[in-house]
C-alpha cells in the first residue's frame, strides 16, 4: 500500500539532489531510495521500478536548470532499459552502462546506440574486476569524457557484486570505489564536481 508514495519520494529525492548540487549547496549527493527506477520507461513500470528517478532527475536538470549536457552512468548488473528508452533520441543526455548479458531485461547490446548518445558495455556471466574495469576504461569513460557532461547522474546498483545471488558478475567492493573515483574525476573536469547517485539494485 505504501509503494506509490515511496516511489514518488524516491524520484523526488533525485530531483531534490539535482537542485542541491546545481545550486552549489553540495558537490555530491547519494539518494538511498527504494524502489529503484532504471527499468521504468515513459509509460510502463517494470522490474520492480515504478518511476525512473534518475531519468526524472536528468529531465529536471535540463528543464529547470537549463543544462545542455547530462550524463547518466549505470553500473547495475541489469541494463537500465527504461533510462535508455526515455533518452533514446535525446542527444542532450548520454547514457553509459555496464551490465551482465544475457540477463533481464534482455537489452543493452553494444550496437544499441540511440542518437549516438547511448554507450553499452555488456559483460558475460562470470566476468569480474578485470573485465569490468576494461569496459569502463576502454569504452564508457572515454565516451563520457568526450561528451563533457555538466552534471553526472549515477544509477548505482550494487548487484554485480560477487556476493549478490541474483546474477553472475563477480565484482569486488573495491571495484565500486574505483569506478566512483573515476567518475568523480570526470565530474571534476567537466561538471564542477557535480555528481548525483541513486540506489538501484543490490
N, C-alpha and C positions, 0 to 999 in steps of 0.2 A: 504493500500500500504506500510506502514512502518512496518508491523508486522515482516517480516523476519529479518530486521536489528535490531529491538528491541529485538527479541528472541535470536539472535546471541550475542548481547551485554549483555543480561541477563545471558546467560550461561557463557560468557566470564568474567563477573563480579565475578561469583562464583570462577572460576579458578584463577582470579587475587587475590581474597581474600585468597584463599588457599596458593598462593605464598607468600602473605604478612605475614600470620601467621606462615608459616613454615620457613620463613627467619627471624623470630623474629622482624619484623617491627611493629607488633602489636599482642596482645594476642587474641583479638576477633574482628570479623567483621560482620556487618549486610548488606546484599545486598537488598536494597529496589527496587526491579526489577519487571517488567511486560514484557511479560506474565509470569505466573507461569510455573512449569515444571514437577511436580511429577507424572502426568498421562502419559507423553510421554514415550513410550517404545523404544527399539533399532530401530524399523522400522516404527513406526506409531506415528503421532501426535493425541492427543485426549484430551477431557475435557479441552479445552482452552489452552492446553500445546503443544508447538511446539517442543521444545528441553528440555531435562531433565537436568537443570542446576546443581542440587545437584549431580546427578549421574555423570555428566561430571567432577565436582569438585572432587568427590571421585576417579574416574578413574585417574584424573590428579595427585592427591596426591600419588597414587600407582605407576604410571608410571614415573612421572617426579621427584618425591622426594623420591622414594624408601621406602615408608611406608609399613608396613606389616599388620596393622590392622586399619581400618577406620570404625567408626560407623556413620550411617545415622539415625537420630531421626526425627520422623514425628508426629506432633500433630494437623495437619489439620483435619477438620471434615470428609473429604473424605479420603479413603485409597489411598496411593501412589502406585497404581498398577504398574506404569511404573518403579519406582525405585526397587520395589520387583522383577519384571520380569528381569530387567537388571542384578541384582546381585543374582538371584535365586540359582545358583550353584557356587558362588564365596565365599569361606569361609573367604577371607580377609576382606569382608565387612559385617558388621552386620546391618540389617535393623530392626528398632523397631518402631512400630506405634500404636497409639490410634486413633480411628475413630468411627463414627456412623455406625451401621449396623442394619437393612438394609439401604443402601443408595448407590448412584452411587459411584464407578463403579461396585459394587457387589462382590468385592474381599476383602481379609483381614480377613478370618476366623482364629480362633486360631489354627486350625490344619494345616495351611499353614506354613511349616517350612523350605522349601528350603533344603540346605545342612546343616541344623541345625543352620543357620545364620539368620533366619527370626523369629521375635517375634511380634505377633499381639495381641492387646487387644481391641477387638470390644466392643463398648458401645451401649446400646439400646437407641432409641429415648426417650428424656426426662431426660436422665442422666445428672447429674450436677457435682458440685465440689467434693462431696464425692466419687462418682464412678470413676471420672477421676483420682483423687489423689490415690485411692486404686489401680487402674490399673497400674499406674506408680510405686508406692511403692512396690507392691507385685509381679509384673511380669516384667515390662520393665526396670526399673532402675537396678534391680539385674542382668538381662541379660547383660546390658551394662557394669556394674561393673565387671562381670566375664570375659567379652571379653577383657577388658583392652585396649580400643582404644588409638591409638597415635594421633588421630585427631577426633573431633566431628563435624559433619555437621548436621544442623538442617533445616528440611523443616518446616518453621514457618508459618503455616496457622492459621488465627485467626477467621475462620468462625464457630468454635464450641462455640463462644461467644453467650450468650443468646439473644443479640440484633441483631444477624445476621439472616436475614429472610429466608435463603435458606435451613436450616436444623433444627434439633430439639434438639441439645445438649444445655445445659444451663450453660456453664462456665461463671465465673465472671472474671473481669480484673485481680484480684489478683491471679487467678489460673495460669495465664501466667507468672506472676512474680515468683510464687512458682516453676513452672517447670523449668524456666530459672535458678533460683538459684541452684536447684538440679543438673541440667546438668552442670553448671559451676563448681560445687563442684566435680562432676565426672571427668570433664576435668582437674581440678587441681590435682587430684590424679594420673591420668594415662597419660595425654596428655600435660603436662606443661601448662595447662590452655587454650589450643588452641581450639577455637570454631569459626565456620563459619556458620551463619544463612542466609537463603534466604527466602524472602517472597513468600508464596504460596497463598492460598485462603483467602478471607475475606477482 
